[in-house]
């Protein structure tokens, strides 16, 4: 998870971009922060999906095969 300071900086740069524009250094910083944010988001989402177990009303495990394989691969690494 990104720190509150980094999230605040992302928002600050976005507001400045809309109002007065960014310098080259600020644009590079914004790009790097966005990339870090997306990597963190994707990793968190992947972990969440891989930890899901789907059970039907009859009590049977109907977790998609792709999720089961991803879960097995994660534990083998």
Backbone as CSV, one residue per row, in Angstrom:
resi,resn,N_x,N_y,N_z,CA_x,CA_y,CA_z,C_x,C_y,C_z
1,UNK,0.845,-1.180,0.000,0.000,0.000,0.000,0.887,1.237,0.000
2,UNK,0.481,2.213,-0.753,1.237,3.454,-0.805,1.007,4.269,0.461
3,UNK,2.010,5.030,0.818,1.889,5.867,2.005,0.915,7.017,1.747
4,UNK,0.394,7.572,2.815,-0.531,8.704,2.694,0.149,9.893,2.029
5,UNK,1.444,10.036,2.283,2.189,11.151,1.689,2.263,11.018,0.168
6,UNK,2.493,9.789,-0.308,2.569,9.567,-1.754,1.208,9.771,-2.415
7,UNK,0.155,9.281,-1.775,-1.186,9.489,-2.317,-1.542,10.972,-2.357
8,UNK,-1.166,11.686,-1.303,-1.421,13.128,-1.277,-0.636,13.831,-2.380
9,UNK,0.577,13.380,-2.617,1.395,13.993,-3.676,0.801,13.707,-5.055
10,UNK,0.296,12.503,-5.275,-0.358,12.172,-6.541,-1.532,13.125,-6.775
11,UNK,-2.346,13.319,-5.756,-3.503,14.209,-5.872,-3.075,15.658,-6.084
12,UNK,-2.042,16.073,-5.385,-1.528,17.430,-5.522,-1.049,17.693,-6.956
13,UNK,-0.318,16.745,-7.507,0.179,16.887,-8.874,-0.965,16.866,-9.887
14,UNK,-1.985,16.063,-9.635,-3.136,16.013,-10.539,-3.865,17.348,-10.561
15,UNK,-4.056,17.939,-9.388,-4.720,19.243,-9.312,-3.898,20.316,-10.013
16,UNK,-2.591,20.289,-9.772,-1.724,21.293,-10.391,-1.702,21.125,-11.911
17,UNK,-1.728,19.877,-12.365,-1.735,19.584,-13.796,-2.961,20.197,-14.467
18,UNK,-4.104,20.111,-13.795,-5.345,20.650,-14.348,-5.371,22.177,-14.314
19,UNK,-4.782,22.750,-13.273,-4.880,24.200,-13.111,-3.803,24.970,-13.869
20,UNK,-2.544,24.644,-13.628,-1.480,25.459,-14.219,-0.459,24.672,-15.023
21,UNK,-0.565,23.377,-15.043,0.400,22.560,-15.768,1.571,22.169,-14.904
22,UNK,2.296,21.161,-15.356,3.430,20.629,-14.589,4.734,20.909,-15.311
23,UNK,5.793,21.057,-14.525,7.128,21.159,-15.107,7.546,19.756,-15.557
24,UNK,8.633,19.665,-16.274,9.116,18.368,-16.752,9.424,17.448,-15.576
25,UNK,10.059,17.988,-14.541,10.399,17.182,-13.358,9.145,16.683,-12.655
26,UNK,8.146,17.556,-12.541,6.909,17.162,-11.883,6.163,16.117,-12.705
27,UNK,6.188,16.249,-14.020,5.537,15.257,-14.878,6.206,13.893,-14.727
28,UNK,7.536,13.876,-14.635,8.261,12.618,-14.423,7.912,12.019,-13.065
29,UNK,7.840,12.867,-12.047,7.485,12.409,-10.706,6.064,11.837,-10.703
30,UNK,5.142,12.525,-11.368,3.759,12.065,-11.446,3.683,10.704,-12.135
31,UNK,4.416,10.557,-13.211,4.424,9.297,-13.943,4.962,8.163,-13.073
32,UNK,6.036,8.408,-12.356,6.625,7.389,-11.485,5.671,7.018,-10.349
33,UNK,5.017,8.022,-9.764,4.079,7.753,-8.681,2.862,6.972,-9.178
34,UNK,2.364,7.318,-10.355,1.236,6.589,-10.921,1.610,5.138,-11.201
35,UNK,2.815,4.924,-11.721,3.279,3.571,-12.011,3.364,2.754,-10.718
36,UNK,3.920,3.348,-9.680,4.023,2.665,-8.389,2.629,2.346,-7.831
37,UNK,1.716,3.303,-7.961,0.344,3.109,-7.487,-0.313,1.944,-8.218
38,UNK,-0.199,1.905,-9.543,-0.814,0.835,-10.323,-0.214,-0.529,-10.013
39,UNK,1.096,-0.592,-9.825,1.737,-1.858,-9.463,1.212,-2.368,-8.123
40,UNK,1.088,-1.459,-7.165,0.584,-1.820,-5.839,-0.867,-2.270,-5.922
41,UNK,-1.676,-1.529,-6.676,-3.084,-1.878,-6.836,-3.239,-3.252,-7.471
42,UNK,-2.491,-3.507,-8.529,-2.589,-4.795,-9.232,-2.160,-5.958,-8.342
43,UNK,-1.098,-5.762,-7.582,-0.625,-6.820,-6.686,-1.673,-7.118,-5.611
44,UNK,-2.274,-6.086,-5.069,-3.300,-6.267,-4.048,-4.524,-6.969,-4.625
45,UNK,-4.931,-6.545,-5.821,-6.086,-7.168,-6.465,-5.799,-8.639,-6.784
46,UNK,-4.600,-8.936,-7.264,-4.217,-10.314,-7.576,-4.273,-11.175,-6.314
47,UNK,-3.729,-10.668,-5.207,-3.761,-11.409,-3.945,-5.198,-11.654,-3.484
48,UNK,-6.039,-10.652,-3.653,-7.438,-10.781,-3.249,-8.140,-11.851,-4.070
49,UNK,-7.974,-11.804,-5.379,-8.621,-12.782,-6.253,-8.121,-14.189,-5.976
50,UNK,-6.823,-14.331,-5.751,-6.254,-15.653,-5.502,-6.660,-16.233,-4.159
51,UNK,-7.134,-15.393,-3.258,-7.536,-15.909,-1.951,-9.034,-16.218,-1.879
52,UNK,-9.760,-15.973,-2.967,-11.200,-16.212,-2.993,-11.499,-17.698,-3.179
53,UNK,-12.493,-18.153,-2.460,-12.998,-19.517,-2.633,-14.503,-19.383,-2.856
54,UNK,-15.002,-19.930,-3.963,-16.413,-19.805,-4.326,-17.128,-21.098,-3.971
55,UNK,-18.192,-20.955,-3.185,-18.986,-22.100,-2.750,-20.417,-21.893,-3.253
56,UNK,-20.965,-22.915,-3.915,-22.350,-22.807,-4.396,-23.317,-23.095,-3.235
57,UNK,-24.626,-22.892,-3.451,-25.598,-23.104,-2.371,-25.602,-24.520,-1.799
58,UNK,-25.128,-25.495,-2.569,-25.088,-26.882,-2.090,-23.844,-27.164,-1.250
59,UNK,-22.938,-26.203,-1.178,-21.723,-26.387,-0.400,-20.551,-26.905,-1.201
60,UNK,-20.685,-26.959,-2.515,-19.606,-27.442,-3.372,-18.654,-26.304,-3.732
61,UNK,-17.386,-26.633,-3.779,-16.368,-25.649,-4.178,-16.433,-25.492,-5.694
62,UNK,-16.797,-24.302,-6.171,-16.901,-24.036,-7.606,-15.942,-22.904,-8.005
63,UNK,-14.840,-22.829,-7.288,-13.831,-21.827,-7.603,-13.315,-22.072,-9.019
64,UNK,-13.235,-21.032,-9.847,-12.742,-21.227,-11.218,-11.361,-21.882,-11.233
65,UNK,-11.156,-22.752,-12.202,-9.905,-23.496,-12.325,-8.697,-22.572,-12.417
66,UNK,-8.846,-21.482,-13.128,-7.738,-20.551,-13.296,-7.296,-19.971,-11.944
67,UNK,-8.240,-19.678,-11.090,-7.918,-19.159,-9.755,-7.248,-20.242,-8.923
68,UNK,-7.744,-21.477,-9.023,-7.135,-22.575,-8.278,-5.694,-22.804,-8.714
69,UNK,-5.445,-22.744,-10.013,-4.090,-22.931,-10.526,-3.169,-21.792,-10.071
70,UNK,-3.679,-20.591,-10.093,-2.877,-19.441,-9.648,-2.523,-19.595,-8.177
71,UNK,-3.475,-20.062,-7.385,-3.251,-20.262,-5.949,-2.183,-21.334,-5.716
72,UNK,-2.253,-22.443,-6.484,-1.274,-23.503,-6.351,0.106,-23.030,-6.758
73,UNK,0.181,-22.287,-7.840,1.467,-21.759,-8.316,2.083,-20.791,-7.327
74,UNK,1.259,-20.046,-6.651,1.748,-19.080,-5.671,2.412,-19.794,-4.500
75,UNK,1.822,-20.901,-4.067,2.383,-21.622,-2.925,3.609,-22.433,-3.310
76,UNK,3.742,-22.778,-4.579,4.906,-23.536,-5.014,6.133,-22.658,-5.178
77,UNK,5.936,-21.381,-5.422,7.086,-20.465,-5.640,7.741,-20.076,-4.362
